[in-house]
Amino acid sequence: MTKENVPSSRPRRAEALRQFLRSEAAGGVILMIAAVFAMIIANSALSSTYFDTLERKLGGLSVLHWINDALMAVFFLLVGLEIKREFAGGELATWPRRALPGVAAAGGMIVPALIYVALNWHTPATLRGWAIPAATDIAFALGVLALLGTRAPPSLKIFLAALAILDDLGAVVIIALFYTSQLALWALAGVAVTMVVLAALNYFGVKQLWAYLLLGVILWVFMHESGVHATLAGVLLALTIPGGGEAGEEHTPLQELEHRLHVPVAFFIVPLFGFANAGVSLSGIGFDQLFHPVTIGIAAGLFVGKQVGVFAATKLAVWLKLAEPPQNATVMQVYGVSILCGIGFTMSLFIGLLAFPGASDLEAAVKIGVLVGSIASGILGTVVLITAAKPARAV
């Protein structure tokens, strides 16, 4: 086959990115509706039915447990596939491309965590929640940005998507390192053996997805029993799926699985997670709950910490010539995207549930803080992006 006849992978990658942005943005809108619906039901005559249903046992686990541990493992599988694809041959394929979103993601995780710690320093019982405001909800943030249409240049959407993907990677690492309970060595051994088998399938060129998915279920069971959070099985499985950047190769198992997962994850799993976890009963909540160190720490971390961390890190990376700014984007537009990074809904709620398991008062504080910080970030970020001047001074 001549060089001219070798199919280029660049158009496929561009189309994959466009499909990703469309599905994540549309899914973000559905997630917003699900969250609002959950808040309404949780404060209506149906509240007891809502909470009782979530606690109902199915196969030894509650409905909420199945959503947060099993279905969210599929969400993390998709996150892992996206990270692998972007690192192998997409927007994060080279170090210069990773530089700006990487530095911005780091700043956007460090500053919110520091703000939370500063506000909870004198209450050691709540310090465990330091990572809650460090996460960005890619579906929500892209959903808000998509509503702006042509007001936001495509480079901003790519920047936000890459930043959020790296942010998700950071969140995965945090969960693995800091939110792991007592370990069961026999189950960890099962995880290791299953990963070896999965790696062997990849090494020997096995392309049948069913084989990987079957082993993925076994991997999830071992991970669930190990003490490491079961959702991380999704990320580990993604690393073994063949494909992601082979030049000239079409329809890899990774591309096929990612394509199949986008719709159910964006339009069912993530909204269902939001619906199951956003419902907060406001009855009995007073000033003590609203001004709880956890509530304030999360809200301030998301609303103040995210925009300061992301924007300052972005400006610093450009000033030091470590990276180039998003094309055709003004300073105010980049600042607007930095504010949108304070929408931490899905991942922040998820980390909050890991940080304070079974502590209903702290879980309520987490949900209120996440909702307040995310809503404030979404509103201000939208206002800034709408009012941002067209081509003004570049970043």
ROBA-819464 format. One record per residue (C-alpha): z, x, y; residue in one letter. Coordinates in Angstrom, 3 decimals, padded with zeros to 6 digits. Layout:
BEGIN
REC; Z; X; Y; A;
...
//
This chain:
BEGIN
REC; 000.000; 000.000; 000.000; M;
REC; -001.032; 001.451; 003.359; T;
REC; 001.351; 001.770; 006.244; K;
REC; -000.472; -001.039; 008.044; E;
REC; 000.070; -003.382; 005.106; N;
REC; 003.799; -002.745; 004.731; V;
REC; 005.514; -005.891; 005.966; P;
REC; 007.747; -005.202; 008.938; S;
REC; 011.368; -006.170; 008.550; S;
REC; 011.915; -006.422; 012.320; R;
REC; 010.500; -009.977; 012.727; P;
REC; 012.623; -011.166; 009.797; R;
REC; 015.712; -009.606; 011.342; R;
REC; 014.955; -011.194; 014.692; A;
REC; 014.498; -014.572; 013.044; E;
REC; 017.739; -014.103; 011.071; A;
REC; 019.568; -013.389; 014.323; L;
REC; 018.040; -016.447; 016.020; R;
REC; 019.004; -018.632; 013.064; Q;
REC; 022.519; -017.201; 013.139; F;
REC; 022.901; -017.910; 016.861; L;
REC; 021.558; -021.458; 016.492; R;
REC; 023.802; -022.376; 013.580; S;
REC; 026.915; -020.769; 015.042; E;
REC; 026.351; -022.427; 018.423; A;
REC; 025.717; -025.863; 016.953; A;
REC; 028.653; -025.412; 014.602; G;
REC; 030.816; -024.547; 017.597; G;
REC; 030.046; -027.909; 019.169; V;
REC; 030.983; -029.700; 015.924; I;
REC; 034.166; -027.626; 015.770; L;
REC; 035.122; -028.744; 019.282; M;
REC; 034.678; -032.378; 018.288; I;
REC; 036.704; -031.872; 015.079; A;
REC; 039.557; -030.245; 017.002; A;
REC; 039.702; -033.040; 019.556; V;
REC; 039.543; -035.641; 016.786; F;
REC; 042.434; -033.927; 014.964; A;
REC; 044.596; -033.976; 018.108; M;
REC; 043.885; -037.672; 018.626; I;
REC; 044.734; -038.612; 015.025; I;
REC; 047.857; -036.429; 014.968; A;
REC; 049.170; -038.397; 017.941; N;
REC; 048.156; -041.849; 016.784; S;
REC; 049.366; -044.429; 014.283; A;
REC; 047.412; -042.484; 011.637; L;
REC; 049.471; -039.311; 012.093; S;
REC; 051.574; -039.812; 008.940; S;
REC; 048.426; -040.364; 006.871; T;
REC; 046.873; -037.226; 008.390; Y;
REC; 049.828; -034.945; 007.604; F;
REC; 050.586; -036.514; 004.210; D;
REC; 046.977; -036.031; 003.109; T;
REC; 047.052; -032.354; 004.038; L;
REC; 050.226; -031.849; 001.988; E;
REC; 048.956; -033.751; -001.067; R;
REC; 048.773; -031.557; -004.197; K;
REC; 045.488; -030.947; -006.005; L;
REC; 045.481; -028.605; -008.978; G;
REC; 048.808; -027.095; -007.996; G;
REC; 047.838; -026.398; -004.386; L;
REC; 048.015; -028.623; -001.330; S;
REC; 044.837; -029.879; 000.338; V;
REC; 045.650; -027.660; 003.323; L;
REC; 046.075; -024.678; 000.987; H;
REC; 042.665; -025.291; -000.597; W;
REC; 041.086; -025.443; 002.856; I;
REC; 042.825; -022.373; 004.256; N;
REC; 042.664; -020.173; 001.150; D;
REC; 039.634; -021.312; -000.849; A;
REC; 037.122; -022.775; 001.605; L;
REC; 037.933; -020.123; 004.206; M;
REC; 037.132; -017.482; 001.575; A;
REC; 033.559; -018.800; 001.780; V;
REC; 033.744; -018.454; 005.575; F;
REC; 034.855; -014.834; 005.154; F;
REC; 032.053; -014.289; 002.640; L;
REC; 029.564; -015.306; 005.325; L;
REC; 031.348; -013.089; 007.876; V;
REC; 031.068; -010.176; 005.449; G;
REC; 027.370; -010.836; 004.838; L;
REC; 026.709; -010.948; 008.591; E;
REC; 028.593; -007.707; 009.171; I;
REC; 026.734; -005.983; 006.335; K;
REC; 023.338; -007.214; 007.528; R;
REC; 023.920; -006.253; 011.153; E;
REC; 025.216; -002.809; 010.218; F;
REC; 022.404; -002.172; 007.729; A;
REC; 019.399; -003.234; 009.767; G;
REC; 020.297; -005.538; 012.641; G;
REC; 021.844; -005.389; 016.088; E;
REC; 024.563; -002.988; 014.894; L;
REC; 022.282; -000.683; 012.891; A;
REC; 022.727; 002.377; 015.137; T;
REC; 025.702; 003.879; 016.932; W;
REC; 024.222; 003.272; 020.404; P;
REC; 023.887; -000.432; 019.538; R;
REC; 027.429; -000.564; 018.190; R;
REC; 028.927; 001.265; 021.144; A;
REC; 029.171; -001.459; 023.786; L;
REC; 030.258; -004.396; 021.582; P;
REC; 032.486; -002.010; 019.617; G;
REC; 034.321; -000.724; 022.689; V;
REC; 034.488; -004.253; 024.142; A;
REC; 035.892; -005.649; 020.877; A;
REC; 038.539; -002.907; 020.761; A;
REC; 039.622; -003.618; 024.337; G;
REC; 039.621; -007.332; 023.597; G;
REC; 042.005; -006.844; 020.669; M;
REC; 044.374; -004.257; 022.141; I;
REC; 045.167; -005.845; 025.517; V;
REC; 045.989; -009.371; 024.194; P;
REC; 048.219; -007.852; 021.520; A;
REC; 050.068; -005.802; 024.152; L;
REC; 050.590; -008.886; 026.336; I;
REC; 051.969; -010.838; 023.392; Y;
REC; 054.314; -007.988; 022.445; V;
REC; 055.521; -007.642; 026.043; A;
REC; 056.404; -011.347; 026.178; L;
REC; 058.092; -011.346; 022.749; N;
REC; 059.790; -007.958; 022.846; W;
REC; 063.285; -009.432; 022.991; H;
REC; 062.641; -011.928; 020.156; T;
REC; 061.974; -009.771; 017.052; P;
REC; 061.450; -012.847; 014.864; A;
REC; 058.260; -013.690; 016.752; T;
REC; 056.811; -010.168; 017.105; L;
REC; 055.000; -010.712; 013.804; R;
REC; 052.495; -012.861; 015.695; G;
REC; 051.157; -009.978; 017.816; W;
REC; 047.658; -010.204; 016.303; A;
REC; 047.182; -013.943; 016.928; I;
REC; 045.577; -013.630; 020.409; P;
REC; 043.496; -010.618; 019.337; A;
REC; 040.818; -012.738; 017.637; A;
REC; 037.680; -014.388; 019.035; T;
REC; 036.179; -017.540; 017.546; D;
REC; 032.471; -016.754; 017.258; I;
REC; 031.448; -020.366; 016.584; A;
REC; 033.337; -021.775; 019.569; F;
REC; 032.298; -019.004; 021.974; A;
REC; 028.615; -019.139; 021.023; L;
REC; 028.750; -022.930; 021.124; G;
REC; 029.918; -022.865; 024.744; V;
REC; 027.359; -020.200; 025.659; L;
REC; 024.564; -022.216; 024.004; A;
REC; 025.424; -025.246; 026.154; L;
REC; 024.468; -023.182; 029.206; L;
REC; 020.873; -022.804; 028.014; G;
REC; 018.792; -020.498; 030.202; T;
REC; 021.706; -019.856; 032.563; R;
REC; 022.695; -017.061; 030.165; A;
REC; 020.114; -014.374; 029.254; P;
REC; 019.493; -013.741; 025.534; P;
REC; 021.049; -010.286; 025.830; S;
REC; 024.418; -011.898; 026.584; L;
REC; 024.228; -014.027; 023.452; K;
REC; 023.413; -010.967; 021.323; I;
REC; 026.232; -009.013; 023.002; F;
REC; 028.719; -011.818; 022.354; L;
REC; 027.575; -012.256; 018.739; A;
REC; 027.853; -008.517; 018.012; A;
REC; 031.227; -008.321; 019.750; L;
REC; 032.570; -011.295; 017.800; A;
REC; 031.291; -009.890; 014.493; I;
REC; 033.106; -006.593; 015.140; L;
REC; 036.114; -008.619; 016.271; D;
REC; 036.036; -010.453; 012.929; D;
REC; 035.890; -007.101; 011.144; L;
REC; 038.965; -005.996; 013.061; G;
REC; 040.729; -009.235; 012.169; A;
REC; 039.934; -008.710; 008.482; V;
REC; 041.464; -005.225; 008.631; V;
REC; 044.547; -006.561; 010.432; I;
REC; 045.047; -009.293; 007.840; I;
REC; 044.741; -006.772; 005.004; A;
REC; 047.148; -004.259; 006.568; L;
REC; 049.760; -006.393; 008.293; F;
REC; 049.779; -009.861; 006.723; Y;
REC; 050.108; -009.061; 003.069; T;
REC; 053.099; -010.321; 001.095; S;
REC; 054.688; -008.660; -001.941; Q;
REC; 052.033; -007.165; -004.168; L;
REC; 051.446; -007.959; -007.841; A;
REC; 050.092; -004.765; -009.389; L;
REC; 048.517; -006.499; -012.396; W;
REC; 046.501; -008.759; -010.087; A;
REC; 045.466; -005.816; -007.897; L;
REC; 044.269; -004.089; -011.056; A;
REC; 042.208; -007.198; -011.793; G;
REC; 040.745; -007.012; -008.275; V;
REC; 039.837; -003.351; -008.815; A;
REC; 038.180; -003.993; -012.199; V;
REC; 036.218; -006.953; -010.841; T;
REC; 035.019; -004.875; -007.883; M;
REC; 033.881; -002.118; -010.256; V;
REC; 031.844; -004.649; -012.240; V;
REC; 030.355; -006.080; -009.029; L;
REC; 029.471; -002.587; -007.802; A;
REC; 027.869; -001.838; -011.168; A;
REC; 025.699; -004.969; -010.907; L;
REC; 024.550; -003.795; -007.483; N;
REC; 023.964; -000.227; -008.684; Y;
REC; 021.818; -001.336; -011.624; F;
REC; 019.731; -003.633; -009.432; G;
REC; 020.919; -007.016; -010.679; V;
REC; 019.589; -009.606; -008.208; K;
REC; 020.818; -012.870; -009.765; Q;
REC; 023.216; -014.422; -007.261; L;
REC; 024.983; -016.540; -009.884; W;
REC; 026.372; -013.388; -011.513; A;
REC; 027.913; -012.199; -008.253; Y;
REC; 029.272; -015.640; -007.367; L;
REC; 030.827; -016.120; -010.796; L;
REC; 032.587; -012.780; -010.492; L;
REC; 033.474; -013.756; -006.919; G;
REC; 035.482; -016.714; -008.219; V;
REC; 037.338; -014.388; -010.610; I;
REC; 037.903; -011.973; -007.720; L;
REC; 039.379; -014.797; -005.610; W;
REC; 041.808; -015.774; -008.394; V;
REC; 043.053; -012.197; -008.774; F;
REC; 043.301; -011.795; -004.995; M;
REC; 045.236; -015.059; -004.695; H;
REC; 047.754; -013.846; -007.268; E;
REC; 047.978; -010.302; -005.871; S;
REC; 049.812; -011.065; -002.628; G;
REC; 046.856; -009.964; -000.481; V;
REC; 045.427; -013.001; 001.268; H;
REC; 042.855; -014.634; -000.994; A;
REC; 040.229; -015.041; 001.746; T;
REC; 039.643; -011.276; 001.762; L;
REC; 037.929; -011.742; -001.591; A;
REC; 035.017; -013.185; 000.381; G;
REC; 034.594; -009.998; 002.414; V;
REC; 034.855; -007.754; -000.654; L;
REC; 032.288; -009.858; -002.501; L;
REC; 029.899; -009.646; 000.471; A;
REC; 029.961; -005.847; 000.329; L;
REC; 028.519; -005.913; -003.195; T;
REC; 025.689; -008.420; -002.594; I;
REC; 022.349; -006.541; -002.716; P;
REC; 020.277; -006.358; 000.445; G;
REC; 020.863; -006.141; 004.141; G;
REC; 018.484; -003.559; 005.447; G;
REC; 015.937; -002.324; 002.926; E;
REC; 012.679; -001.653; 004.728; A;
REC; 009.863; -003.896; 003.617; G;
REC; 012.024; -005.918; 001.255; E;
REC; 011.852; -009.663; 001.667; E;
REC; 014.174; -012.375; 000.402; H;
REC; 017.023; -010.145; -000.716; T;
REC; 020.018; -011.804; -002.394; P;
REC; 022.023; -011.129; 000.780; L;
REC; 019.452; -012.917; 002.950; Q;
REC; 019.201; -015.804; 000.505; E;
REC; 022.969; -016.297; 000.240; L;
REC; 023.472; -015.975; 003.990; E;
REC; 020.758; -018.571; 004.572; H;
REC; 022.358; -020.969; 002.083; R;
REC; 025.848; -020.550; 003.537; L;
REC; 025.097; -020.980; 007.247; H;
REC; 024.836; -024.765; 007.220; V;
REC; 027.846; -025.605; 004.991; P;
REC; 030.052; -023.051; 006.756; V;
REC; 029.033; -023.961; 010.308; A;
REC; 028.898; -027.709; 009.831; F;
REC; 031.514; -028.369; 007.145; F;
REC; 033.966; -025.561; 006.352; I;
REC; 034.793; -024.364; 009.875; V;
REC; 035.014; -027.895; 011.364; P;
REC; 037.160; -028.977; 008.402; L;
REC; 039.451; -026.003; 008.984; F;
REC; 039.662; -026.930; 012.660; G;
REC; 040.371; -030.559; 011.841; F;
REC; 043.079; -029.637; 009.305; A;
REC; 044.822; -027.105; 011.550; N;
REC; 044.346; -028.289; 015.130; A;
REC; 046.308; -031.495; 014.706; G;
REC; 049.537; -031.012; 016.660; V;
REC; 051.914; -033.898; 017.169; S;
REC; 053.027; -033.831; 020.788; L;
REC; 055.974; -036.131; 020.136; S;
REC; 059.248; -034.342; 020.764; G;
REC; 057.556; -031.379; 022.434; I;
REC; 059.334; -030.518; 025.671; G;
REC; 059.456; -027.644; 028.083; F;
REC; 061.245; -025.465; 025.533; D;
REC; 058.241; -025.720; 023.186; Q;
REC; 055.672; -025.318; 025.948; L;
REC; 057.415; -022.243; 027.310; F;
REC; 058.317; -020.729; 023.948; H;
REC; 057.622; -016.954; 023.866; P;
REC; 055.082; -017.514; 021.087; V;
REC; 053.233; -020.200; 023.062; T;
REC; 053.167; -018.170; 026.269; I;
REC; 052.339; -014.929; 024.475; G;
REC; 049.335; -016.430; 022.695; I;
REC; 048.040; -018.406; 025.674; A;
REC; 048.401; -015.445; 028.042; A;
REC; 046.971; -013.052; 025.479; G;
REC; 043.868; -015.180; 024.975; L;
REC; 043.309; -016.254; 028.569; F;
REC; 044.353; -013.095; 030.436; V;
REC; 044.311; -010.363; 027.822; G;
REC; 040.890; -011.085; 026.365; K;
REC; 039.010; -011.192; 029.652; Q;
REC; 040.795; -008.110; 031.011; V;
REC; 040.398; -006.137; 027.773; G;
REC; 036.750; -006.986; 027.109; V;
REC; 035.549; -006.667; 030.703; F;
REC; 037.473; -003.461; 031.476; A;
REC; 036.347; -001.828; 028.236; A;
REC; 032.739; -002.857; 028.911; T;
REC; 032.791; -001.449; 032.450; K;
REC; 034.426; 001.759; 031.245; L;
REC; 031.872; 002.279; 028.451; A;
REC; 028.974; 001.801; 030.887; V;
REC; 030.601; 003.987; 033.572; W;
REC; 031.129; 006.808; 031.046; L;
REC; 027.502; 006.340; 029.908; K;
REC; 028.653; 005.679; 026.355; L;
REC; 026.561; 002.518; 026.218; A;
REC; 024.007; 000.498; 028.115; E;
REC; 024.854; -002.922; 029.604; P;
REC; 023.175; -006.158; 028.381; P;
REC; 019.680; -006.376; 029.850; Q;
REC; 019.108; -008.672; 032.852; N;
REC; 022.802; -009.567; 032.986; A;
REC; 024.840; -009.523; 036.181; T;
REC; 028.418; -008.358; 036.529; V;
REC; 029.630; -011.950; 036.833; M;
REC; 027.710; -013.025; 033.726; Q;
REC; 029.304; -010.246; 031.676; V;
REC; 032.668; -011.256; 033.139; Y;
REC; 031.988; -014.867; 032.128; G;
REC; 031.287; -013.795; 028.546; V;
REC; 034.470; -011.714; 028.610; S;
REC; 036.405; -014.874; 029.486; I;
REC; 034.714; -016.809; 026.665; L;
REC; 036.067; -014.200; 024.254; C;
REC; 039.466; -015.784; 024.936; G;
REC; 038.399; -018.729; 022.764; I;
REC; 040.302; -017.661; 019.674; G;
REC; 040.494; -020.955; 017.878; F;
REC; 039.616; -020.536; 014.178; T;
REC; 040.669; -016.941; 013.544; M;
REC; 043.714; -017.132; 015.841; S;
REC; 044.999; -020.245; 014.076; L;
REC; 044.323; -018.575; 010.737; F;
REC; 046.312; -015.442; 011.631; I;
REC; 049.062; -017.642; 013.103; G;
REC; 049.477; -019.439; 009.779; L;
REC; 049.784; -016.064; 008.043; L;
REC; 052.269; -014.756; 010.604; A;
REC; 054.712; -017.667; 010.389; F;
REC; 054.276; -019.352; 006.984; P;
REC; 056.481; -022.390; 006.526; G;
REC; 058.036; -022.156; 010.009; A;
REC; 056.976; -025.542; 011.399; S;
REC; 058.394; -024.924; 014.891; D;
REC; 056.604; -021.584; 015.234; L;
REC; 053.395; -022.988; 013.739; E;
REC; 053.479; -025.740; 016.376; A;
REC; 053.977; -023.105; 019.085; A;
REC; 051.022; -021.149; 017.664; V;
REC; 048.756; -024.196; 017.748; K;
REC; 049.747; -025.123; 021.304; I;
REC; 049.278; -021.547; 022.520; G;
REC; 045.893; -021.219; 020.829; V;
REC; 044.699; -024.577; 022.186; L;
REC; 045.876; -023.863; 025.744; V;
REC; 044.485; -020.324; 025.838; G;
REC; 041.189; -021.284; 024.193; S;
REC; 040.593; -024.369; 026.358; I;
REC; 041.423; -022.481; 029.569; A;
REC; 039.107; -019.623; 028.542; S;
REC; 036.306; -022.018; 027.652; G;
REC; 036.534; -023.926; 030.929; I;
REC; 036.806; -020.893; 033.230; L;
REC; 034.156; -018.955; 031.313; G;
REC; 031.748; -021.875; 031.606; T;
REC; 032.410; -022.251; 035.338; V;
REC; 031.889; -018.523; 035.955; V;
REC; 028.638; -018.437; 033.961; L;
REC; 027.287; -021.554; 035.677; I;
REC; 028.053; -020.214; 039.159; T;
REC; 027.067; -016.605; 038.415; A;
REC; 024.245; -015.495; 040.683; A;
REC; 020.869; -014.723; 039.167; K;
REC; 019.790; -011.238; 039.238; P;
REC; 022.471; -009.697; 041.304; A;
REC; 024.030; -006.290; 040.863; R;
REC; 023.753; -005.110; 037.264; A;
REC; 026.727; -004.026; 035.217; V;
//
